[in-house]
């Protein structure tokens, strides 16, 4: 009888992970007002749809960089003129019929001239302690479609929601660091441009990484997490997030995600799009894929497509901020645990 009792007690941590009061404390910085403040600017007409290479995209980059700086995140991109920078510049080549590719050459003749579009990724770094050489990379793309026929495609959900989440995560992790709670592993928060042109900003980063890819523990990618898709509206189940790719490289990452969700946020984790054979092919369609190509474990979080996807009607007024907050807090709790060395 005693042996049976002891065996049952050993199972408790697996099923009933105790909540971390410190993590709960700093997750509160991911608030609806914080998310709304960032998204209202990122998806405003002032930024004119944030098309890669435009003034609006560059204004968004500066806004993100200033927020990282204000929170005490470190700039780690080498800049010959300024020392370290939050900005990782890259260049895109435009071809006939709106086809694009990223330019990997750094030779001057290849990054000047007709059809060359300059752009930027924005990187904010939180240095770890005893495992600081290992890094957790969290990404979202901050570009969108710009303007067309006088209409602004503000991209509030795509991917203003992910960008705002990154900014809120920066605040939460920065506040923890200021209070003396530093992660064991380092954390890189990165917003990338060129996604709408073919995942180009993340392609450039993974081919020219600022931090070694062999020390990159995983990539958590956030793309469209502020709305509810048709299926979950019909099912009257807004309390969900789609999970893609979490079990493909290392099943332990998926197990940690499920345990974290059971412990803190209690969302429905929907794996419907996780199959590489799904007709929508979402596994290949956001920035995590460039990390997956390098055999880095990934999770892609999304709310799925809706009637305003890639339309000028994708505006802030349609964002479900309560569910955006809950999803963002899940990402925080998961990243917190990974950065502590639990994966």
Secondary structure, DSSP 8 states (H G I E B T S, - for coil): -HHHHHHHHHHHHHHS----HHHHHHHTTS-HHHHHHHHHHHTSGGGTT-BTTSHHHHHHHHHHHHHHHHTT-B--EEETTTEEESEEEEEEEEETTTEEEEE----GGGSSSTTEEEEEEEEEEE--STEEEEEEEEEEE--B-EEETTEEE--IIIIIIHHHHHHHHHHHHHHHHHTT---SEEEEEEEES-GGGTSHHHHHHHHS-SS-GGGEEEEEEE---SS--HHHHHTT--SEEEEESTTSS-HHHHHHHHHHIIIII--EEE-TT-STTSTT-GGGSSTHHHHHTTT--EEEEE----TTTTSTT--GGG--HHHHHHHHHHHHHHHHHHHTT--
